[in-house]
Amino acid sequence: MRILLTGHDGYIGTVMAPVLREAGHEVHGLDAELFSACAFGPQPPALPSRRGDIRDLGPDALDGFDAVVHLANLSNDPLGNLDPDLTFAVNHRATVRLAELAREAGVGRFVFASSCSLYGAAGQDRVAETAPFNPVTPYGEAKVLAERDLGALETESFAPVFMRNATVYGVSPRLRFDLVVNNLTAWAVSTGEVRMKSDGSPWRPLVHVRDVCSAFAAALSAPREAVSGRAFNVGAGTENYRIREVAEIVGEEVADTRVTFASGASPDTRSYRVAFDRISDELGWRPAWTVRDGVREVRDALLGRSLQPGDFEGPRYSRIAHLKQHLDAGRLAPDLRWAESALAAL
């Protein structure tokens, strides 16, 4: 397939592009390049790509592609709270317009990076794809709206697919430390301590970035009738954890680490356990990584780098801090489009 990969320069995208190429696809990238300065470790091979904001695409932007893998969005709950309307503008409205352009251009498959966060405050029971939505953040709400409107675009020749990723972790050429497994591991390696600011009781499903990429590859290769208009939770039933359990794994895997929990802290309202039977039963996909594997990977990648909390909590590896730095310097306009002066310097 000839694939347009939006967000190819991001945390998932820089891992996704090589995986899709290894699967035999011709991959072209599209990215606003907001996070190109967040490089970590070896970089992926270059691919045909262009800088662009999905809000600004022209009617010919999708010509000649067989599929779109759509990752580009404002990427997590804290970032969504920065300006909720921007989250809806990018993650909902621009996503739907991108799909409309794809359908008009004759693109056959549109694989959308949705999120298990749309389940929100879901209680203790494991939720399957048929469960009601209960998002508690603009990020989760925008995913709900995007799925609704993308589903309405389905035709016999246009197949939207909704990949509801669990919370992602693992090493990437655009590494993020504002993700729970990566963040707790970084604290342990750099300080010898993991200080939990909450009671650690909420549930989260967790999935490695490389497993996300292999799941998307499975959705691209599956028969149309198996995926069109359908949602798939991406993860494994064994990979639902309480946050305190993740902290304890970090404490076991990073030498000389002390784990502490805040007494009397209230739990996060976002708590959900997820069932993953559909993707394993119907697409034959199963993850290769566990959280313990991921902690070891991040630990080993950080050893010897002398990163301090100010580094991994700061603008290089925290998405919201990175954008705020650009905004404060005038490189980004309030709507998160590049200023003309910044574009000239890129």
MOJOLIN-V268868 format. One record per backbone hydrogen bond with DSSP energy under -1.0 kcal/mol. NH is the residue of the N-H (numbers start at 1). CO is the residue of the C=O. E is the energy in kcal/mol with one decimal. If there is no record, write none. Layout:
# MOJOLIN-V268868
[[NH CO E] [NH CO E]]
This chain:
# MOJOLIN-V268868
[[3 26 -3.2] [4 67 -2.2] [5 28 -3.4] [6 69 -2.1] [7 30 -2.8] [10 7 -1.7] [14 10 -2.2] [15 12 -1.3] [16 12 -2.8] [17 13 -2.5] [19 15 -1.4] [20 16 -2.7] [21 17 -2.2] [22 18 -2.5] [23 19 -1.3] [24 21 -1.7] [25 20 -2.1] [26 1 -2.8] [28 3 -2.7] [29 48 -2.8] [30 5 -1.8] [31 50 -1.6] [38 35 -1.9] [40 173 -1.8] [50 29 -1.4] [52 31 -1.6] [56 53 -2.4] [61 58 -1.6] [63 60 -1.2] [65 62 -1.5] [66 2 -2.8] [67 2 -1.5] [68 109 -2.3] [69 4 -2.7] [70 111 -2.9] [71 6 -1.2] [80 76 -2.3] [81 77 -1.8] [87 83 -1.7] [88 84 -2.1] [89 85 -2.6] [90 86 -2.4] [91 87 -2.5] [92 88 -1.3] [93 88 -2.5] [94 89 -2.2] [96 92 -2.3] [97 93 -2.2] [98 94 -2.3] [99 95 -2.1] [100 96 -2.4] [101 97 -2.6] [102 98 -2.3] [103 99 -2.7] [104 100 -2.3] [105 101 -1.7] [106 103 -1.3] [107 102 -2.6] [108 66 -1.5] [109 66 -1.3] [110 159 -2.5] [111 68 -3.1] [112 161 -3.2] [113 70 -2.2] [114 112 -1.4] [114 163 -1.6] [116 165 -2.7] [118 115 -1.4] [119 116 -2.0] [121 134 -1.6] [122 120 -1.4] [122 271 -2.1] [127 273 -2.7] [131 128 -2.0] [134 118 -1.7] [141 137 -2.4] [142 138 -2.7] [143 139 -1.5] [144 140 -1.8] [145 141 -2.3] [146 142 -2.4] [147 143 -2.4] [148 144 -2.2] [149 145 -2.3] [150 146 -2.7] [151 147 -2.4] [152 148 -1.1] [153 150 -1.5] [154 151 -1.4] [155 158 -2.1] [159 108 -2.6] [161 110 -2.8] [162 230 -2.7] [163 112 -2.8] [164 232 -2.4] [165 114 -1.1] [165 163 -1.4] [166 234 -1.7] [167 205 -2.2] [169 207 -1.5] [177 317 -2.8] [183 179 -3.2] [184 180 -2.6] [185 181 -2.0] [186 182 -2.2] [187 183 -2.3] [188 184 -2.0] [189 185 -2.6] [190 186 -2.5] [191 187 -2.4] [192 188 -1.7] [194 258 -3.0] [196 260 -3.1] [204 241 -2.6] [206 239 -2.4] [207 167 -2.4] [209 169 -2.3] [212 208 -2.0] [213 209 -1.8] [214 210 -2.0] [215 211 -2.1] [216 212 -2.1] [217 213 -2.0] [218 214 -1.8] [219 215 -1.9] [220 216 -1.8] [221 217 -1.6] [222 218 -1.3] [226 223 -1.5] [227 224 -1.3] [228 224 -2.7] [229 160 -3.2] [230 227 -2.2] [232 162 -2.8] [234 164 -2.7] [239 236 -2.0] [241 204 -2.9] [243 202 -1.9] [244 200 -2.7] [246 242 -1.5] [247 243 -2.2] [248 244 -2.1] [249 245 -2.1] [250 246 -2.4] [251 247 -2.3] [252 248 -1.6] [253 249 -2.0] [254 250 -2.2] [258 192 -2.1] [260 194 -2.7] [262 196 -1.2] [272 203 -1.7] [275 127 -2.6] [280 276 -1.2] [281 277 -3.2] [282 278 -2.9] [283 279 -1.0] [285 279 -1.8] [294 290 -2.3] [295 291 -2.8] [296 292 -2.0] [297 293 -2.3] [298 294 -2.7] [299 295 -2.8] [300 296 -2.7] [301 297 -1.9] [302 298 -1.5] [303 299 -1.9] [305 302 -2.4] [311 308 -2.0] [312 308 -1.7] [313 309 -2.4] [318 314 -1.5] [322 318 -2.4] [323 319 -2.2] [324 320 -2.2] [325 321 -1.9] [326 322 -1.8] [327 323 -2.7] [328 324 -2.8] [329 325 -1.7] [330 327 -1.2] [331 326 -1.9] [332 326 -1.2] [333 337 -3.1] [336 333 -2.5] [339 331 -3.1] [343 339 -2.4] [344 340 -1.9]]
